[in-house]
Amino acid sequence: MRFNRNKVLWEKYEQFARARGRLVVQILSHYIPINGATILDFGCGTGGISLELSAAGAAVSAFDLNEKKMRVFKHAIIKSELDIEILEKMDNHNARYDAIILSDVIEHLIDPLQDLFKLKRMLKPCGLLYVSTPNQYSPLNILVDPHFSLPIISLLQRKHVKSVLADVLKQQPRDRIDFPQLFSLKKLDKLLRSSGFSWHFVNSRVASFAIHHPESVWNRGTHLKIIKILEKTNIASAIEKIVNDDVGFFNMWLNPTWYLVAEKSPA
């Protein structure tokens, strides 16, 4: 039956949206004062990150292509009486934001280079871009794709992902426009630099936070159980030491998800 394969996974993903928001607040607070900052949550989903940023004092604009998710988000805003603007036209928001959030979004953009150019124009001088995105070549993602829980999918180009999911397995509608295409580290680096950003990993900060707040990173039940067991042992500390921010073997070939902060390069 269509859409049931990952039903529980994506229910958990939405359930833990506020936890991811607390992670974003924690990471960004090392770079900018959140209270009073202007922030765009681009690809906000049901708005967990936006709600947490707003609760921390930021003026947040939110945008998502999925109208159903945006309706849920608007309902959450009404219930919590938060003043969050829903972004309608990107072209009217030049040089407005201190930071833009791309949480599990960049791999869904049809033309990521052009979109990054547009987003860069919306940032103030030295504005920040927060990005999380899966690693195409991580063995974990090759074995179990983070979006569809299928093998090999992470290695495919978007048109082939669409063909497998929509035409062969019939698990996704053919008119879906945001089928993911994961990046290698080399491609991601080129994409960010070509669009005018300098960047660095923040994986270590994320790992330190996530060990004690696992729902901020992990959604699968088995992963959460493993992390909670590790938290009670010295192995958790060892994992924190393994996770690093170097552009080397670990991040190129092993790390399943990258977390990074990019800065708008001076014109």
N, C-alpha and C positions, 0 to 999 in steps of 0.2 A: 504494500500500500504506500502511495507516494508520501514522502516527507517523514515517515515514521522512524527511519533508521537512526537519526540523530536527535529524536524528539527530546529525550531526557537530557542529553548533552546541552542542547540549546536552551532548554528550560533552566538548567543550572547556570548557563552563561548569563541569561537575563536576571536570574535571581541574585547573582553575585555582582551585578553591575555597580552597586554602591561600594562594594569592596574594592573594585578596580578604581573607582573614583577616589577613594582614600589613598590608594597607591599613587595616583597621579598627583594629588595634592602634596603628598609627602615628597615626591621627586622634584616637582616644580618649585617647592618652597626653598630648595637649596640654591635656586637661581634668581627668583623674583619674589617680592612680597605678594602673596596671593590676595590679601585684603586690599581691595581697590584696583586690582589688575583687570584688564579687559581681555577676555579669553574666548576663542571660538572652538567649540567642540564639533569638528567636522566629521560627520558619520556618527552621530550621537546615539543611534539606536533608541533604546527606551530611556536614555538620559541619566543613567546612574552617575557618570562622571560629571556631567553638567550640574546635577543637583548637589554633589559633594563640593565642587568648586564654588558654587553659589553660597552654600552653607559656610564656606570658609571666607566669604566676603568678596569674591570676584564678581564682576559684571560679565555674565556669560551669554553668548549667542550660540544657538544650537541648530544644526542642520543634518537632515538625513533624507535619503531618497525614498525610504520605506514609509509611506504615509500611515500605515497601520501602527508602526512603532511610534511615529510622531504623535499620533492620537493618544497612545498610552502615556507618552511623555507629557503632553499637555494636561492630561488628567492628573498626573502626579504633581504638576506645578500648581494646579488649582487646589489640590488637597493640601499641599504643604505651603501654599501662599508664597511661593518664591517668584521673584521678579526676573524671569529669564526670557530674553527676546528669542523668537524663532526667526532665524535668518532666511530671507526670501531671495534676494538678489546679490550674488557675490560681487558684482561690479560696483555696487554702491558702498563698499566697505573698505576702500583703499586706506592703507597705513593707519589702521584703527586698533589693531590688537597687539597686546604684549606677548601673547602666546597662542598657538593653535595646536589642538590635539588631534592626532591621527592614530587612534587606538584600534589596531586590527582593521585598518581601512585602506592603507596605501596599496595593498595587493589586490584590492577590488576596483581601483580606478582604471578606467578604460584607456586613458591617455595620461599616465601619472606625471610625465614631464611637464606637459602643458598645465595640468592642474597645480603642480608645485609652483610653477611660475606665477599663476594667479594667486595662490595662497601667499607666496612671498610678498606680492604687492600689498596684501592686506595686513602685513605685519609692520609694526613701527620699526624704526632703525634699531638694529641689534635685537629684534624680536626673536622669539624661540619657537621651535617646532618640536613637539614631543611625538615620538613615533614608536609604536610596537608593531612587529610584523614577524611571521614565521620564516624560518630558514629553509629554503628549498632543499638543501643538501643534508640536513640533519637526518641521521638514520631513523630517529623516532618518527619524523614526519613522512619519510619514505615508506615506512611500514604502516603507519596509521595517519593518514592525512588529517590535519587539525580541523578542517571544515566538514569533511564528509566521512571520516573514519574508514577510508579506503587506502589500499597500498598503491604506490607509484604515482598517484594523482598529483602529488606535490612537485613532481618533475615535469609535468606536462604544460604546454602552452595553453592559453585561455581557450582557444578554439577547440582543442582536443579535450580539455576538461568539460566543456559544454557538450561535446559529442558523446562522451562517456556517460555523463550524468543525465543529460536530457534525452538523447536518442537511444542509447544502448540500455541503460539501467532504468530510465524513465523515473528518476527520483527527483528531478527538478524540472520546472517549466521551461520550455524552449525560449520563451520570450524574456527570461531573466537576463538582465544586462550587466550584472556585476559578478559574474563568475570569477573566482580568484585566480590569479597567476602569481605564484610565489617567486621571490628573488633569490639569486645567489648574493653573497656579500659583495662581490665585485660589481654586479649590476646595480645593487642598491647604492653603493658608494658613488658610482658614476652618475646615477640618477640625481642624487642629492647635490653633488658638486656641480653638475651641469646646470641645475636650476638655481644655483647661487647660494648654496648653504655649506657651511663648514659644520662638522658634526663629531660627536664622540659617544661611545657607549656609556650607559648607566646601569648595566646588568648587575654589577656588584651591589649597588644600592637597592635595586629591586629584589635581589636574592635575600639580602638582610631583612628587608621588610616582609617578604613573602614567607619566609620560614616560620614566622610567628603569626602571619595572616594569610594562610595558604589560598583562601578563596579569592584573593586579589589577583592571582595568577592562574591557578589550576581550577578546572571545572569537572573533570572526570572523577567519578567516585573512587576508582582504584588509586589514582594519583593522590587524592586528598588523604586517603587512608595511609598511604606510604609516607607522605610528608608528616603526618601527625605522629607516626611511629618514629620517624627520624628525629623529630623535634625533641623527643625524650632521650635521645642518645647523643654521643659525641660526633656521630656521622653527619649531623646537620651542620656542625661547624666546619667539617671537612668539605662539605658541598659548597659552603659559602666561599671557601678558599679556592675551589676549583673554578667557580664562576668568576670570570674576569672581564675587563674592559679593553683588552688588547685586540688588535686586528691580527690575530694569529690562528693557530690550528683549532683551538676550542671554538672560537666564534665562527670560523669559516666552515667547519665541518661537523661540529657536535651540537652546539647550542641550538635547541629547538625554536626558541623565540628570542629575537633581539629587542632590546630596549635602548633607545638613544635619544639624545637631545641635539638638535641642530640649530645653529644660529644663522640668522640672515646676514650674509656677507655684505660689507660696505659696498655701496655702488661704485 
